[in-house]
């Protein structure tokens, strides 16, 4: 699944015959790498170790390996596929839920497709990569968090609205799950958000696509589509 633009009046653009396009997979690598970085940071408690050493302590943090663990990808679009490839390189098992699966990819990469409920029950890491729609609003709430293993981790590099943040705070505080990491919040910046007080929660300021390479590819895609429209050609990845 790909993210749909939420700041553009699509119907108004359509009525005026103004093309609206996506930038395709320009930042898929960047976002997938941040999600994978979150997995490593959660598994090995990197933020806690960094804070400890800088405070003059020498506490040994016992983490877990990614090898042999199960990654559950919610949304197997461009970003989800890219994350899958990296997980397979670490010898992880990959399961996914996807409304319109690319069966060729699923078969060639050995991905097991499951309903969301089954994915949550089996995954050691759950990574969200779906757009916000009426169906996915608060996709992860109390019932879903209770389905996850107490040793599992939740990662969100998509949109803050996918997660019930109050429920996530309770889950992390009471140990329903082991930890979580998020690049996004329902309100940005989040201000004095309760999640930010938790040691088992990692936060980033919505910068999944903020790499030199990703921004360059995005700019190139925008420029190419502008030139295509000016030359009377069909733009790439048009949605309206």
Secondary structure by P-SEA (a helix, b strand, c coil): ccccccccaaaaaaaacbbbbcccccaaaaaaaaaaaaaaaaaaaaaaaaaaaaaccbbbbbbbbcccbbbbbccccaaaaaaaaaaaaabbbbbbcccccaaaaaaaabbbbbcaaaaaacccbbbbbccccccccccccaaaaaaccccbbbbbcccccccaaaaaaaaaaacccccccccccccccccccccccccccccccccccccaaaaaaaaaaaaaaaaaaaaccccccccc
